[in-house]
Amino acid sequence: MSNSEKITDCKMLNIWNNIFNCYYNTSSNKDLFDSKIPDGWFIYNDNLFIIENKKNIKDKINGLKQLKNYYINCHKDNFNKIYLILGLGTNKDFNYNIYYIRDNKIFITKKTLEEIKDELNYKKDFDLKEVHELNQYLYDNGINLPKSQKTLFIASILICLKIKPNFVKEYDKGYLLADKMIQVIQEYYNDTIFSNMFNFIKKSIHNDHLLELFKKLELDVKIYGKDILNQFYSEFCIFDRNNDSSLGVVLTPHDIVKIMIKELNLKETDILLDFCTGTGSFLIEGSKYTKYLVGCENNDERYSLAKCNFILNDLDYSHLYYNSCFNQQFDKVDKVIINPPFSCSCPDATISLDETNWKLFKAEQKFVLYQVQCLKENGIGCCIIPRSNFNNSCKKSLDFKTELLKYIAPLKIYNCNSKVFVPNASVECTILIFKKSINLSNEVEIIDYSDDGYNIKKSVRMKDHNPNPIKQYKILNKLIDWNYEKEFEKPKDLSELIMDYNLNYIYTHNTIEKNKGNRKININIVIPENLELKEWKKIKIKDYFKIIKSNKIFQINNTNKGYIPLISSSCLNNGIVKFIDDYSYDNECITIARNGSVGASFYHNCKIGVTTDLIIIKNIKDENLHIIAMMLNYYLPQKYSYSNKITTDKLLNEEVFIPIFN
């Protein structure tokens, strides 16, 4: 690149920085543009800016061709709008134009970057270094607060600055600063529950540190605005863990919040209710579309954090209630969104109205049915709960789906991976979007969202690529699994699969042979690695096997040492967890784990003991059980998990491809 073109780039970067208070990205991004490398790119609220700079006006045509090429090659479906910016010239004659593509043609817009910034209601992304430095300051000065108190503390300073921008200048140094802060908050908001949550500041923070932190945050507010509380809270969650997860309370990550709010298709006139408000993430995101917000939270800390969020985002908090949702009467609303507590006992309800039989259910199921009751007819609801509520693994989920379908028509379902709520919880969740109306038996879009673009690094969920959702469609009823069901994928390297199976089988069964008293095991029937694949044959399990029920079931910790392998739900060593002195079954069979390492499948041809965590199947047709066990062990763990357990009915109806060799 010539010096003059570098000047053009610098000029465009400086203009961008003056308008957006930051620089656009100049590094390559293969996920976004494949092999193409524009001079710059920037993403804000699902809007993409692509920048190309040329030093001379004569290069304009080439610059436009490049911009169009970047547009064609980028992943357009991920963005609401795409802006193409061409910078031309050097210091004196520099100018830029903004373009867009329509019907495969490129058009110029008369809008300036300032106007587009205003349209997008742009606010500079908060520099997370500020959070880390502030947290480090608290740590260095011995201010060791739980994460929620840290956030409340930071919020109290921001709120005081909001009420009195010159708070520090007006501060009477004869006062304790903490006393003055709490007094100002109580006088302004007249909410004792809220103001009392800041009393810890008096005992925890020295006056000199308070003054220093006021100065730091006063500067941040000038740079970033007053709506940075959620970012502080999210970051503090990384540094400190409290007992939220043990209470079944886990805060929803922002990317999931955005998906759920977007699926509600909010209108300006809609009333949005979240009666499991937490710190207010759903309602804050929903406020971008409607100002009619209703919330309810029964924990004083989370209620106070939610109110802080409302205050710092200039939202009406008059319908934010401190109460149990089952004791708070709500008018029926247009949209309801919740992330309810998982697997928690619910308090007794004082509300008598029970239109959806929510009082008959427990935990998250109770919340969802209550959510339906709070909706107007044809209103839209969205919730995120464990996916086990929607499969057929137990009577509880069947009863729940049966009741739910009396009142709703499912619209769309997302299946998330088990890392969404890391580090506080590990559970596979389903996002259900539904309409309150009679189920019309329409096909429902079910999305496998397990590849959500995030990876776990040092117990922190961090984005490192674009999500890769996979869709399928089902007509839902109470008897089928509402979750995404993975289709069987043949292994890419069958020889490697066979080799792994052989090594595991030979190692494990040689170990068994060393235990005196068990009959000799013939390992010659292990699958040879040099067989030539002829074809793949599709079999239905119930056509080839029947379920065996053992009369003797063992508990791992209640057995005597012996020479007979005890099989449980482990995925290691052919499921063997120890050796005992008694057995459950003495014939060829395959064991399949329905708990623990769900789907782990192993062949046995000796005496074995089993636990309650297994399904045992016996062949009724002459097939190579090693091969079938190997394929079940490959296939079933892909489809089933601890949150989506396999049952005998599901297993018998599974269709599996097995290799046929020459």
C-alpha positions as a printed Julia matrix, in Angstrom:
662×3 Matrix{Float64}:
   0.0     0.0     0.0
   1.39    3.42   -0.98
   1.86    6.22    1.56
  -0.96    8.24   -0.02
  -3.39    5.32    0.33
  -2.31    4.9     3.96
  -3.22    8.58    4.41
  -6.67    7.82    2.92
  -7.14    4.96    5.38
  -6.06    7.11    8.31
  -8.4     9.9     7.24
 -11.38    7.51    7.09
 -10.45    5.97   10.45
 -10.24    9.42   12.07
 -13.61   10.48   10.65
 -15.13    7.23   11.9
 -13.59    7.72   15.34
 -14.89   11.3    15.58
 -18.42   10.11   14.81
 -18.58    6.71   16.57
 -16.0     7.31   19.32
 -14.11    4.16   18.28
 -12.21    2.69   15.3
 -13.65    0.17   12.87
 -11.98   -3.25   12.46
  -9.13   -3.5     9.96
  -8.22   -7.15   10.5
  -9.34  -10.0     8.23
 -12.45  -12.01    9.14
 -12.79  -15.32    7.29
 -16.05  -16.2     9.06
 -17.62  -13.01    7.75
 -16.04  -12.49    4.32
 -14.5   -15.9     3.49
 -11.25  -15.08    1.67
 -12.08  -11.42    0.94
 -10.35   -8.69    2.99
 -11.94   -5.21    2.92
 -10.06   -2.22    4.34
 -12.46   -2.14    7.26
 -15.67   -3.49    8.75
 -17.87   -2.74   11.74
 -20.93   -4.44   13.27
 -23.49   -2.71   15.46
 -26.85   -4.18   16.52
 -26.93   -6.61   13.56
 -25.98   -3.86   11.07
 -22.8    -4.34    9.03
 -20.58   -1.56    7.65
 -18.02   -2.51    4.96
 -15.32    0.09    4.23
 -13.01    0.37    1.23
 -10.6     3.3     0.68
  -8.95    4.51   -2.54
  -6.45    7.33   -2.93
  -7.74    8.79   -6.24
 -11.13    9.58   -7.75
 -10.17    7.49  -10.79
 -10.15    4.41   -8.51
 -13.85    4.88   -7.66
 -15.14    2.21  -10.08
 -12.69   -0.39   -8.78
 -13.62    0.55   -5.22
 -17.34    0.05   -5.93
 -16.65   -3.3    -7.6
 -14.72   -4.42   -4.52
 -17.49   -3.29   -2.18
 -20.07   -5.18   -4.21
 -17.83   -8.26   -4.18
 -17.5    -8.07   -0.38
 -21.29   -7.77   -0.15
 -21.83  -10.83   -2.38
 -19.37  -12.95   -0.36
 -20.38  -11.94    3.15
 -22.98  -13.83    5.21
 -25.84  -11.39    4.53
 -28.56  -13.33    6.39
 -26.97  -12.42    9.72
 -27.64   -8.68    9.32
 -30.59   -6.29    9.2
 -28.81   -3.77    6.95
 -25.48   -3.61    5.17
 -23.84   -0.24    4.46
 -21.03    0.06    1.91
 -18.67    2.98    2.45
 -16.12    4.19   -0.1
 -13.47    6.68    1.05
 -11.71    8.62   -1.72
  -8.78   11.05   -1.75
  -6.12   12.16    0.69
  -5.98   14.99    3.23
  -7.28   17.97    1.25
  -9.72   16.38   -1.15
 -10.86   13.43    1.0
 -14.54   12.49    0.9
 -16.67    9.43    1.45
 -19.96    8.07    0.06
 -22.36    5.48    1.45
 -23.96    2.86   -0.82
 -26.42   -0.02   -0.56
 -27.35   -2.98   -2.77
 -30.85   -3.58   -4.13
 -31.81   -6.05   -6.86
 -28.12   -6.79   -7.31
 -27.45   -3.14   -8.21
 -25.45   -0.64   -6.19
 -27.07    2.69   -5.21
 -25.71    5.75   -3.43
 -27.48    7.22   -0.4
 -27.42   10.9     0.54
 -27.21   10.05    4.24
 -24.11   10.89    6.25
 -22.51    8.66    8.87
 -23.86   11.02   11.55
 -27.41   10.52   10.27
 -27.03    6.73   10.14
 -25.55    6.79   13.64
 -28.63    8.69   14.88
 -30.99    6.28   13.08
 -29.34    3.32   14.78
 -29.44    5.09   18.15
 -25.75    4.25   18.35
 -23.99    4.12   21.69
 -20.34    3.2    21.94
 -19.71   -0.33   23.12
 -18.31   -0.21   26.59
 -14.6    -0.98   26.82
 -14.44   -4.02   29.1
 -10.98   -2.94   30.23
 -12.76   -0.28   32.27
 -14.68   -3.0    34.13
 -11.54   -5.03   34.74
  -9.62   -2.0    35.99
 -12.46   -1.01   38.27
 -12.74   -4.55   39.62
  -8.97   -4.58   40.13
  -9.19   -1.29   42.04
 -11.79   -2.82   44.37
  -9.61   -5.89   44.84
  -6.37   -3.93   45.39
  -7.99   -1.84   48.08
  -9.51   -4.73   49.99
 -13.09   -4.07   48.87
 -14.16   -7.72   48.61
 -17.87   -7.67   47.88
 -20.12  -10.41   46.43
 -20.78   -9.83   42.73
 -24.35   -8.56   43.27
 -23.15   -6.02   45.85
 -20.36   -4.89   43.55
 -22.93   -4.19   40.88
 -25.29   -2.45   43.3
 -22.37   -0.38   44.53
 -21.39    0.7    41.02
 -25.07    1.33   40.23
 -25.48    3.51   43.34
 -22.68    5.79   42.1
 -24.19    5.95   38.61
 -27.64    6.71   40.05
 -26.27    9.47   42.27
 -24.51   10.94   39.24
 -27.79   10.72   37.32
 -29.75   12.52   40.06
 -26.99   15.08   40.72
 -24.4    15.34   37.93
 -22.24   17.47   40.22
 -22.67   15.09   43.16
 -19.01   15.18   44.24
 -18.78   18.95   43.95
 -21.96   19.37   45.98
 -20.83   16.85   48.57
 -20.48   18.27   52.07
 -17.23   16.81   53.38
 -18.59   16.82   56.91
 -20.87   13.98   55.76
 -19.96   10.36   55.2
 -20.27   10.01   51.43
 -22.14    6.68   51.77
 -24.77    8.31   54.03
 -25.24   11.09   51.51
 -25.62    8.59   48.63
 -28.29    6.53   50.41
 -30.13    9.68   51.54
 -30.24   11.06   47.99
 -31.49    7.73   46.56
 -34.21    7.33   49.22
 -35.43   10.92   48.88
 -35.57   10.73   45.1
 -37.21    7.29   44.69
 -39.09    6.84   47.98
 -38.55    3.06   47.94
 -37.22    1.7    51.23
 -36.6    -1.82   49.89
 -34.52   -0.29   47.11
 -32.55    2.23   49.17
 -31.89   -0.25   52.02
 -30.04   -2.51   49.58
 -27.23    0.08   49.54
 -26.65    0.1    53.33
 -23.7    -2.27   52.97
 -21.7     0.61   51.44
 -21.43    2.29   54.85
 -19.56   -0.68   56.32
 -17.62   -1.81   53.27
 -16.2     1.23   51.46
 -13.8     3.84   52.85
 -14.66    7.46   52.08
 -11.42    8.03   50.12
 -12.13    5.02   47.88
 -15.69    6.24   47.29
 -14.41    9.59   46.1
 -11.89    7.95   43.79
 -14.51    5.62   42.3
 -16.9     8.52   41.78
 -14.23   10.26   39.72
 -13.56    7.12   37.64
 -17.22    6.44   36.89
 -17.99   10.11   36.31
 -15.5     9.96   33.43
 -16.98    6.69   32.1
 -20.49    8.16   32.12
 -19.31   11.11   30.04
 -17.77    8.73   27.48
 -20.3     5.88   27.34
 -23.54    7.25   28.72
 -25.47    6.05   31.74
 -26.69    2.68   30.49
 -23.62    0.55   31.27
 -24.93   -1.32   34.32
 -25.71   -4.61   32.54
 -22.21   -4.75   31.09
 -20.77   -4.23   34.55
 -23.01   -6.96   35.91
 -22.14   -9.43   33.15
 -18.44   -8.91   33.72
 -18.67   -9.18   37.49
 -20.44  -12.53   37.03
 -17.21  -13.78   35.46
 -15.06  -12.71   38.38
 -17.26  -13.82   41.27
 -19.65  -16.7    41.75
 -22.43  -16.71   44.33
 -25.18  -19.21   45.1
 -27.54  -18.16   42.29
 -27.25  -21.51   40.49
 -27.98  -23.52   43.65
 -31.22  -21.56   43.95
 -32.16  -22.39   40.36
 -31.63  -18.73   39.4
 -29.35  -18.28   36.4
 -29.07  -15.06   34.45
 -29.78  -15.24   30.71
 -26.81  -14.48   28.38
 -27.32  -11.42   26.19
 -27.2   -13.34   22.89
 -30.07  -15.58   24.08
 -31.96  -12.51   25.35
 -31.71  -10.93   21.88
 -32.98  -14.08   20.13
 -35.96  -14.41   22.46
 -36.95  -10.75   22.28
 -36.62  -10.76   18.5
 -38.93  -13.79   18.23
 -41.69  -11.89   20.08
 -41.96   -9.45   17.16
 -42.72   -6.59   19.55
 -44.73   -3.58   18.41
 -44.65   -0.08   19.89
 -48.09   -0.55   21.47
 -47.38   -3.99   22.99
 -47.29   -4.5    26.74
 -44.34   -6.78   27.6
 -44.4    -8.77   30.86
 -41.52  -10.65   32.49
 -42.67  -11.91   35.89
 -39.28  -13.62   36.52
 -37.49  -10.32   35.98
 -34.13  -11.09   37.59
 -31.89   -8.11   36.83
 -34.15   -6.99   33.98
 -32.26   -8.13   30.86
 -35.37   -9.13   28.87
 -37.22   -5.91   29.66
 -34.19   -3.72   28.92
 -33.76   -5.37   25.51
 -37.53   -5.21   24.92
 -37.49   -1.46   25.64
 -35.87   -0.96   22.22
 -39.27   -1.82   20.73
 -41.88   -0.87   23.35
 -41.96    1.33   26.44
 -44.82   -0.55   28.09
 -42.91   -2.83   30.46
 -44.15   -4.88   33.41
 -41.81   -6.8    35.72
 -41.94   -8.77   38.95
 -39.11  -10.1    41.14
 -39.26  -11.57   44.64
 -35.55  -11.36   45.52
 -34.62   -7.98   47.0
 -31.13   -7.87   45.44
 -32.3    -8.78   41.94
 -35.3    -6.46   42.25
 -32.94   -3.62   43.17
 -30.58   -4.47   40.3
 -33.53   -4.51   37.88
 -34.69   -1.13   39.18
 -31.16    0.22   38.76
 -31.28   -1.01   35.17
 -34.59    0.75   34.56
 -33.35    3.98   36.12
 -30.07    4.06   34.21
 -31.89    3.31   30.94
 -34.5     6.05   31.55
 -37.38    3.57   31.64
 -40.67    3.71   33.54
 -40.27    1.46   36.6
 -43.76    2.15   38.01
 -44.85   -1.4    36.97
 -41.79   -3.16   38.36
 -43.09   -5.07   41.39
 -41.28   -6.54   44.39
 -43.37   -9.67   44.92
 -43.8   -13.33   44.06
 -45.34  -13.58   40.61
 -47.95  -15.97   42.03
 -49.02  -13.3    44.51
 -49.1   -10.39   42.03
 -52.22   -9.8    39.96
 -51.41   -8.96   36.33
 -53.76   -7.68   33.64
 -53.6    -9.8    30.5
 -50.86   -8.53   28.18
 -49.72   -8.85   24.56
 -46.34  -10.53   25.11
 -44.83  -12.52   28.0
 -41.19  -13.63   28.2
 -39.58  -15.61   31.03
 -36.51  -17.51   32.14
 -38.09  -19.16   35.21
 -36.17  -20.83   38.06
 -35.29  -24.42   37.11
 -36.27  -27.36   39.34
 -37.26  -25.16   42.27
 -40.17  -25.56   44.63
 -42.63  -22.72   44.11
 -44.11  -20.68   46.96
 -47.76  -20.96   47.79
 -49.89  -18.78   45.55
 -52.49  -16.33   46.79
 -53.92  -15.74   43.31
 -57.07  -17.83   42.92
 -57.43  -17.58   39.13
 -56.25  -20.84   37.53
 -57.38  -20.86   33.9
 -54.54  -23.08   32.7
 -54.28  -25.53   35.65
 -50.85  -24.1    36.55
 -51.45  -24.93   40.22
 -51.31  -28.66   39.4
 -47.7   -28.43   38.22
 -44.35  -27.72   39.81
 -41.1   -25.91   39.05
 -40.66  -24.41   35.58
 -43.8   -26.11   34.2
 -45.91  -24.15   36.68
 -44.34  -20.89   35.51
 -44.95  -21.63   31.82
 -48.63  -22.45   32.31
 -48.98  -19.32   34.44
 -47.31  -17.42   31.59
 -50.05  -18.65   29.24
 -52.74  -17.42   31.64
 -51.17  -13.92   31.67
 -51.47  -13.59   27.87
 -54.32  -12.1    25.9
 -55.94  -14.36   23.32
 -53.52  -14.61   20.34
 -50.77  -13.1    22.49
 -47.22  -14.39   22.04
 -45.14  -16.06   24.73
 -41.48  -17.03   24.87
 -39.71  -19.06   27.55
 -36.44  -20.91   28.06
 -36.56  -24.07   30.19
 -34.76  -27.48   30.32
 -35.39  -29.48   27.15
 -36.41  -32.5    29.24
 -39.81  -30.8    29.64
 -40.52  -31.38   25.95
 -39.32  -34.93   25.31
 -40.97  -38.24   26.13
 -38.63  -39.46   28.84
 -41.19  -39.38   31.67
 -44.88  -39.02   32.47
 -44.29  -35.54   33.91
 -43.26  -34.12   30.53
 -46.14  -35.89   28.78
 -48.66  -34.41   31.23
 -47.11  -30.97   30.78
 -47.29  -31.07   26.98
 -50.84  -32.41   27.13
 -51.96  -29.5    29.31
 -49.99  -26.9    27.35
 -51.5   -27.89   24.0
 -54.98  -27.15   25.33
 -54.16  -23.44   25.23
 -51.29  -22.76   22.8
 -50.06  -23.24   19.27
 -46.26  -23.7    19.23
 -44.62  -21.39   16.67
 -40.89  -22.13   16.87
 -38.43  -24.05   19.04
 -34.69  -23.56   19.63
 -32.56  -26.29   21.21
 -29.54  -24.76   22.95
 -26.4   -26.57   24.11
 -25.56  -27.32   27.73
 -23.01  -24.46   27.96
 -25.43  -21.53   27.6
 -25.49  -20.81   31.34
 -21.82  -21.52   32.09
 -20.33  -21.02   34.68
 -23.46  -21.14   36.86
 -25.17  -24.2    35.38
 -24.82  -26.93   32.78
 -28.2   -27.86   31.32
 -29.56  -28.28   27.8
 -32.38  -25.79   27.34
 -35.18  -25.25   24.87
 -36.57  -21.88   23.83
 -40.28  -22.2    23.07
 -42.14  -19.47   21.16
 -45.92  -19.92   21.09
 -49.25  -18.22   20.45
 -52.11  -18.4    22.92
 -54.7   -20.04   20.69
 -56.0   -23.45   19.69
 -53.28  -25.66   18.25
 -53.84  -25.61   14.48
 -51.44  -28.54   13.83
 -49.19  -26.41   11.66
 -45.62  -27.49   11.0
 -43.33  -26.0    13.64
 -39.78  -24.9    12.87
 -37.37  -26.64   15.25
 -33.83  -25.3    15.33
 -30.72  -27.1    16.51
 -28.85  -24.13   18.0
 -26.12  -26.18   19.67
 -23.5   -24.48   17.48
 -24.31  -21.0    18.79
 -20.94  -19.43   17.96
 -19.63  -19.59   21.53
 -16.87  -21.67   23.09
 -15.97  -22.17   26.73
 -12.54  -20.82   27.65
 -11.46  -20.99   31.29
 -15.08  -21.47   32.4
 -16.14  -18.37   30.47
 -18.55  -18.47   27.51
 -16.94  -16.44   24.73
 -18.0   -15.85   21.13
 -15.5   -16.94   18.5
 -17.51  -17.58   15.31
 -20.91  -17.1    13.69
 -23.71  -19.44   14.83
 -24.69  -22.39   12.65
 -28.39  -23.15   13.23
 -29.89  -26.27   11.59
 -33.65  -26.49   10.95
 -36.24  -29.22   10.72
 -40.04  -29.17   10.77
 -42.56  -31.19   12.79
 -46.28  -31.23   13.41
 -46.26  -31.38   17.19
 -48.53  -33.38   19.43
 -48.3   -34.52   23.03
 -46.88  -37.94   22.15
 -43.77  -36.91   20.22
 -40.5   -35.3    21.21
 -40.71  -31.54   20.61
 -36.95  -31.15   20.38
 -34.66  -31.25   17.36
 -33.92  -34.87   16.49
 -30.59  -35.46   14.83
 -30.56  -37.72   11.84
 -28.1   -40.55   11.79
 -24.82  -39.59   10.15
 -22.64  -42.39    8.86
 -19.1   -42.2    10.29
 -16.63  -40.46    7.99
 -13.89  -42.94    8.83
 -15.33  -46.4     9.47
 -11.88  -48.0     9.84
 -11.0   -45.62   12.67
 -14.31  -46.37   14.39
 -13.63  -50.11   14.12
 -10.08  -49.7    15.41
 -11.26  -47.74   18.47
 -13.95  -50.35   19.15
 -11.44  -53.23   18.87
  -8.92  -51.6    21.18
 -11.56  -50.91   23.82
 -13.1   -54.38   23.54
  -9.82  -56.33   23.61
  -8.37  -54.29   26.5
 -11.52  -54.59   28.58
 -12.17  -58.26   27.97
  -8.56  -59.26   28.54
  -8.99  -57.59   31.93
 -12.08  -59.71   32.54
 -10.23  -62.92   31.59
  -7.62  -62.22   34.26
 -10.35  -62.54   36.88
 -10.46  -66.23   37.82
 -13.77  -67.98   37.74
 -15.38  -66.33   34.72
 -15.7   -68.39   31.58
 -13.19  -67.77   28.8
 -14.17  -65.08   26.32
 -13.62  -65.54   22.61
 -12.16  -62.28   21.29
 -11.73  -63.62   17.75
 -15.2   -62.36   16.78
 -14.12  -58.75   17.22
 -14.62  -56.82   13.98
 -11.54  -57.14   11.73
 -10.1   -53.85   10.54
  -9.38  -55.01    6.99
 -12.95  -55.81    5.94
 -14.17  -54.16    2.75
 -17.42  -52.18    3.09
 -20.12  -53.44    0.73
 -23.11  -51.31    1.71
 -25.03  -49.67    4.58
 -28.11  -51.5     5.79
 -30.9   -49.75    7.68
 -32.41  -51.76   10.54
 -35.16  -51.05   13.04
 -34.12  -52.15   16.51
 -37.42  -53.79   17.41
 -37.16  -56.02   14.31
 -33.84  -57.45   15.52
 -33.92  -57.25   19.33
 -36.15  -57.61   22.36
 -35.85  -56.02   25.79
 -34.53  -58.22   28.6
 -35.61  -57.55   32.18
 -33.17  -58.78   34.78
 -34.36  -60.2    38.08
 -31.23  -59.03   39.85
 -30.35  -55.33   39.87
 -27.27  -54.14   41.76
 -26.3   -50.88   43.4
 -22.69  -49.89   42.8
 -21.93  -49.17   46.46
 -23.79  -52.18   47.83
 -21.92  -55.14   46.3
 -19.2   -57.6    47.29
 -15.89  -57.84   45.45
 -15.67  -60.69   42.95
 -14.78  -61.59   39.37
 -18.01  -60.7    37.49
 -18.11  -57.28   35.72
 -20.77  -54.85   36.95
 -22.09  -52.76   34.05
 -23.46  -49.28   34.68
 -23.96  -46.05   32.71
 -20.27  -45.34   32.11
 -19.02  -44.73   28.56
 -15.61  -46.23   29.46
 -14.34  -49.83   29.62
 -17.47  -51.35   28.06
 -19.51  -49.84   30.88
 -17.67  -51.83   33.57
 -17.45  -49.92   36.86
 -16.22  -52.72   39.17
 -16.14  -56.52   39.67
 -18.65  -58.22   41.97
 -19.53  -61.74   43.21
 -22.97  -62.16   41.61
 -24.6   -61.65   38.23
 -27.81  -60.45   36.56
 -27.54  -62.09   33.14
 -25.52  -64.86   31.5
 -25.81  -64.71   27.72
 -25.01  -62.57   24.71
 -26.54  -59.1    24.98
 -26.03  -55.4    24.43
 -26.36  -52.89   27.28
 -27.46  -49.3    26.59
 -27.11  -46.54   29.19
 -30.33  -44.59   29.76
 -28.78  -42.43   32.46
 -25.32  -40.94   33.03
 -23.5   -41.35   29.69
 -26.81  -41.71   27.88
 -26.64  -43.94   24.79
 -23.33  -45.67   25.65
 -23.77  -49.18   24.18
 -21.63  -52.3    24.65
 -21.62  -55.97   23.66
 -21.22  -58.69   26.33
 -20.97  -62.5    26.09
 -20.21  -63.4    29.69
 -21.85  -63.19   33.09
 -22.58  -59.56   33.96
 -24.22  -57.62   36.75
 -26.27  -54.54   35.84
 -27.64  -51.42   37.54
 -30.97  -49.66   37.04
 -29.28  -47.22   34.63
 -29.31  -49.69   31.73
 -31.54  -51.11   29.03
 -30.58  -54.69   28.04
 -31.43  -56.03   24.59
 -31.12  -59.57   23.22
 -30.99  -60.47   19.53
 -33.87  -62.29   17.84
 -32.14  -62.44   14.45
 -28.72  -63.73   13.56
 -26.64  -60.56   13.22
 -23.11  -59.59   14.25
 -23.79  -58.08   17.69
 -20.36  -56.48   17.79
 -21.16  -54.4    14.74
 -24.59  -53.37   16.01
 -23.21  -52.5    19.46
 -20.48  -50.44   17.81
 -22.98  -48.5    15.69
 -25.38  -47.95   18.61
 -22.45  -46.66   20.67
 -21.62  -44.28   17.83
 -25.15  -43.15   17.03
 -27.2   -42.99   20.26
 -24.94  -40.51   22.17
 -25.26  -38.16   19.16
 -29.02  -38.07   19.55
 -29.66  -38.53   23.26
 -28.27  -36.84   26.36
 -28.85  -36.45   30.06
 -31.54  -33.86   29.28
 -33.03  -36.01   26.52
 -32.87  -39.54   27.88
 -33.54  -42.66   25.91
 -36.48  -44.9    26.84
 -37.28  -48.47   25.83
 -39.98  -47.27   23.41
 -37.63  -44.78   21.78
 -34.88  -47.38   21.51
 -37.07  -50.05   19.91
 -38.29  -47.55   17.31
 -34.81  -46.31   16.41
 -33.57  -46.98   12.89
 -29.82  -47.43   12.6
 -27.52  -47.97    9.65
 -25.07  -50.85   10.02
 -22.19  -51.64    7.65
 -22.33  -54.81    5.54
 -18.9   -56.18    4.59
 -17.71  -58.43    1.77
